[in-house]
Amino acid sequence: MSARPAPAATSELFDADFLARLERLRLVSRRMLPGAFKGEHRSRKRGSGVEFADYRPYVEGDSLRFVDWPAYLRFDKLLVRTFEEEEDLPIYLLLDCSRSMEGEPDEEIELARTKFGMARRLCAAIAYIGLVNLDRVTLMLYRERIVEALPTLRGPTQIHRILRCLEHARTEGATRLETALRDFLAVPRRRGLVVVISDLFDDGAVEAMARLCLGHDVLALRLLTREEAAPELGLGGRRRLRLVDSETGREHVLHVDQRLLDAYARELELQDEAVAEVCRKRHWTFLRSDPGEEFDDVVQRIFRTGRLLR
């Protein structure tokens, strides 16, 4: 059996080191979840696959090759063996490309550790694991609506199309997950895994997922920079800040003290709890990370949810 060719480096974001990590993660995930990466996702449908599921009475027209003759001799009844059909798992990747995903500009931070850099790398990793698992992967970039969507892809060689799309993706404008999900659902789709990668600063994002993703499994990945998650006052205990909404351009001047930061932290915690509660009720998964977390650690946390490899 020939070895699977590794994808080639395409840019600073998807360099040779990153692509080598993808290959290592593929091997690590095989050890974490034995039996994965065979292109075998067993559905609840009964068919004529290779995994035995149950018996049912023989009816006229059934193939005799599925009759269990030892069972007939034992029970004096014609019983037909049924099997679980093997299906690929549709994976729908929705990447937030609004301006807030850019994070704070900092020339000292390498591209891979920026907010949008990490988001694109995670998107590429999930796509690649799905493709080598012979699942069908659809990548969609959204802001206030879906602004770009690749056709459904299958097979590891298709990772190059994913990487090219992510490499050229840019952040701008506002975001509205609800309208993006409506665009997503406007096309008839098989039930599958919907992966949302976003900072989830969009008002109504949680409610939109709860209403519109019924019937699908969902993995919600929230990316926040450390400054967004836990801003600091610095020396003096107060800061006068001119805040610019990265999506609308509106400016606000705030006098920030510890009381305001505590209120902000509580609000952020409530947002996380709301997303987590929606996900718990529907047996979905919610994870939060920041661009400073080690990439391999984030991906392995995703693997441990069991959503990608089942």
C-alpha positions in Angstrom: 0.0 0.0 0.0 1.5 3.4 -1.0 1.9 6.1 1.6 -0.5 9.0 1.4 1.3 12.0 -0.1 1.6 14.9 2.3 0.1 18.3 1.2 2.7 20.8 0.0 3.3 24.2 1.7 1.4 27.1 0.2 2.2 30.1 2.3 3.5 31.5 5.6 0.3 30.4 7.3 0.3 26.9 5.9 4.1 26.3 5.8 5.9 23.0 5.8 6.0 22.9 9.6 2.2 23.3 9.8 1.6 20.6 7.3 3.9 18.3 9.0 1.9 18.9 12.2 -1.3 17.9 10.3 0.3 14.6 9.4 1.4 14.0 13.0 -2.0 14.9 14.3 -3.5 12.4 11.9 -1.3 9.7 13.4 -1.9 10.8 17.0 -5.7 10.8 16.5 -5.5 7.2 15.2 -3.9 6.2 18.5 -6.5 8.2 20.4 -9.4 6.7 18.6 -8.6 3.2 17.3 -10.5 2.2 14.2 -10.7 5.7 12.8 -9.5 6.8 9.4 -11.1 3.9 7.5 -13.8 5.9 5.9 -16.3 4.0 8.0 -19.1 5.9 9.7 -21.9 3.5 10.5 -25.4 5.0 10.2 -28.6 3.8 11.7 -29.9 2.7 8.4 -30.3 -1.0 7.7 -28.8 -2.2 4.4 -26.4 -4.7 3.0 -23.1 -3.4 4.2 -20.5 -5.5 6.0 -21.3 -4.9 9.7 -23.9 -7.3 11.0 -26.8 -5.5 12.8 -29.9 -7.7 13.3 -32.3 -10.3 11.9 -35.7 -9.8 10.3 -38.2 -12.3 8.9 -37.6 -13.3 5.3 -40.1 -11.8 2.7 -40.6 -12.8 -0.9 -38.0 -11.1 -3.1 -35.2 -11.1 -0.5 -31.8 -12.5 -1.7 -31.2 -16.0 -0.4 -27.6 -15.2 0.2 -28.6 -13.2 3.3 -30.7 -16.0 4.8 -29.1 -17.3 8.0 -29.4 -21.1 7.3 -28.1 -22.2 10.7 -30.8 -20.0 12.3 -33.3 -21.7 10.1 -32.3 -25.1 11.2 -32.4 -24.0 14.9 -35.7 -22.0 14.8 -37.4 -23.4 11.8 -37.9 -19.9 10.5 -36.3 -18.1 7.5 -34.4 -15.1 9.0 -32.5 -12.6 6.9 -29.3 -10.9 8.2 -29.4 -7.1 8.1 -26.3 -4.9 8.2 -25.5 -1.3 9.1 -24.7 0.7 6.0 -21.4 2.7 6.0 -21.7 6.4 5.3 -19.4 9.3 5.2 -19.9 12.1 7.6 -20.7 15.5 6.1 -18.7 18.2 7.7 -19.8 21.8 7.2 -17.2 24.4 8.2 -18.4 27.9 8.8 -15.6 30.4 9.4 -16.3 33.9 10.7 -14.4 36.4 8.4 -15.8 39.6 10.0 -13.4 42.4 11.0 -13.5 41.5 14.7 -11.8 38.2 13.9 -8.6 40.1 13.0 -7.8 40.8 16.6 -5.4 43.5 17.8 -2.8 44.4 15.2 0.7 43.5 16.6 3.7 43.2 14.3 5.5 41.2 17.0 3.0 38.3 16.8 3.6 35.8 14.1 0.7 35.2 11.7 -0.1 31.7 13.0 -0.7 33.1 16.5 -3.1 35.9 15.4 -6.8 35.4 16.0 -7.6 34.9 12.3 -4.5 33.0 11.7 -5.4 30.4 14.4 -9.0 30.3 13.2 -7.8 29.4 9.6 -5.3 26.9 10.8 -8.0 25.1 13.0 -10.3 25.2 10.0 -7.6 23.6 7.8 -6.9 20.9 10.4 -10.5 19.9 10.8 -11.0 19.8 7.1 -7.9 17.7 6.5 -8.8 15.2 9.2 -12.3 14.9 7.6 -10.8 14.5 4.1 -8.3 11.8 5.1 -11.2 10.1 6.8 -13.0 10.1 3.4 -15.8 12.4 4.7 -17.4 15.1 2.6 -16.2 18.5 3.6 -17.8 21.9 2.7 -16.0 25.1 3.6 -18.0 28.4 3.9 -16.7 31.8 4.8 -19.3 34.2 6.3 -19.8 37.7 7.5 -23.3 39.1 7.5 -24.0 36.3 5.0 -22.0 33.5 3.5 -19.6 35.3 1.2 -17.7 32.3 -0.3 -18.4 28.6 -0.3 -16.4 25.8 -1.9 -18.1 22.8 -3.4 -18.3 19.7 -1.3 -14.9 18.0 -1.3 -13.8 14.4 -0.6 -10.4 12.8 -0.3 -7.1 14.0 1.1 -5.8 15.5 -2.2 -8.6 18.1 -2.0 -6.9 19.8 1.0 -5.1 22.1 -1.5 -8.4 23.7 -2.4 -9.2 24.3 1.2 -5.8 25.8 1.9 -5.9 28.2 -1.1 -9.4 29.4 0.0 -8.2 30.0 3.6 -5.0 31.6 2.5 -6.8 34.3 0.5 -9.6 34.8 3.1 -9.7 38.3 4.5 -11.5 39.9 7.5 -13.8 42.9 6.9 -17.3 44.1 7.8 -19.8 43.0 10.4 -21.0 39.5 11.2 -24.5 37.9 11.6 -24.5 34.2 12.1 -28.3 33.9 11.8 -28.4 35.1 8.2 -25.3 33.0 7.4 -27.0 29.9 8.8 -30.1 30.7 6.8 -28.0 30.8 3.7 -26.5 27.5 4.7 -29.9 25.9 5.2 -31.3 27.4 2.0 -29.6 24.5 0.1 -30.9 21.0 0.9 -28.1 19.2 2.9 -27.6 15.9 4.6 -27.5 15.9 8.3 -23.9 16.2 9.5 -21.5 18.1 11.7 -21.7 21.9 11.6 -18.4 23.5 12.8 -18.7 27.2 13.7 -15.4 29.0 14.2 -16.0 32.5 15.5 -15.5 34.9 18.4 -19.3 34.8 18.8 -19.5 38.5 19.5 -22.6 38.6 17.2 -25.8 39.4 19.1 -28.2 36.5 18.6 -25.6 34.0 17.5 -26.4 31.5 20.2 -30.2 31.7 19.6 -29.6 31.3 15.9 -27.6 28.1 16.4 -30.3 26.7 18.7 -33.1 27.4 16.3 -31.5 26.7 12.9 -29.1 23.8 13.5 -31.7 21.3 14.7 -31.1 17.9 13.2 -27.3 18.5 12.8 -24.5 18.0 15.3 -22.7 21.2 16.2 -19.1 22.0 17.3 -18.8 25.6 18.3 -15.3 26.9 18.6 -15.0 30.4 20.2 -11.7 32.2 19.7 -10.9 35.2 21.9 -7.5 36.9 22.4 -6.2 37.2 25.9 -6.9 40.9 25.8 -10.5 40.3 24.8 -10.9 37.5 27.4 -9.2 39.3 30.3 -8.2 43.0 29.7 -5.9 44.6 32.2 -5.7 48.1 33.7 -2.0 48.4 33.9 -0.4 51.0 36.2 -2.6 53.5 38.0 -5.7 51.3 38.2 -7.6 53.4 35.6 -7.4 53.7 31.8 -9.0 56.1 29.4 -9.7 54.2 26.3 -10.9 55.2 22.9 -12.7 52.1 21.6 -13.4 51.5 17.9 -15.9 48.9 16.9 -13.9 46.9 14.4 -17.0 45.9 12.5 -19.0 49.2 12.4 -16.3 51.8 12.9 -18.2 53.5 15.7 -16.0 55.1 18.4 -16.6 55.1 22.2 -14.5 56.8 24.9 -14.5 54.8 28.2 -12.9 55.4 31.6 -12.1 51.9 32.6 -11.7 50.9 36.2 -11.7 47.5 38.0 -15.4 47.6 38.5 -16.0 47.9 34.8 -13.6 45.1 34.0 -15.4 42.9 36.5 -18.7 43.6 34.8 -17.2 42.8 31.5 -15.8 39.5 32.8 -19.2 38.6 34.2 -20.9 39.4 30.8 -18.3 37.3 29.0 -18.9 34.4 31.4 -22.7 34.7 30.9 -22.1 34.5 27.1 -20.0 31.4 27.5 -22.6 29.8 29.8 -25.4 30.5 27.3 -23.5 28.8 24.5 -22.5 25.9 26.7 -26.1 25.4 27.9 -27.5 25.4 24.4 -24.9 22.8 23.4 -25.5 20.7 26.5 -29.2 20.5 25.9 -28.6 19.3 22.3 -25.6 17.1 23.0 -23.4 19.5 21.0 -19.9 20.6 21.9 -18.6 24.1 22.9 -14.9 24.8 23.2 -13.1 28.1 23.8 -9.5 28.9 23.0 -7.2 31.8 22.4 -4.5 32.2 19.7 -1.8 31.8 22.3 -2.7 28.3 23.1 -0.6 25.6 21.4 -2.2 24.6 18.1 -1.6 20.8 18.7 -3.3 21.1 22.1 -6.4 22.8 20.7 -6.8 20.2 17.9 -6.4 17.3 20.3 -9.1 18.8 22.5 -11.3 18.9 19.5 -10.5 15.2 18.8 -11.3 14.2 22.3 -14.9 15.5 21.9 -15.4 12.5 19.5 -17.2 14.7 17.0 -14.9 14.2 14.0 -14.1 10.6 14.4 -17.0 8.4 15.1 
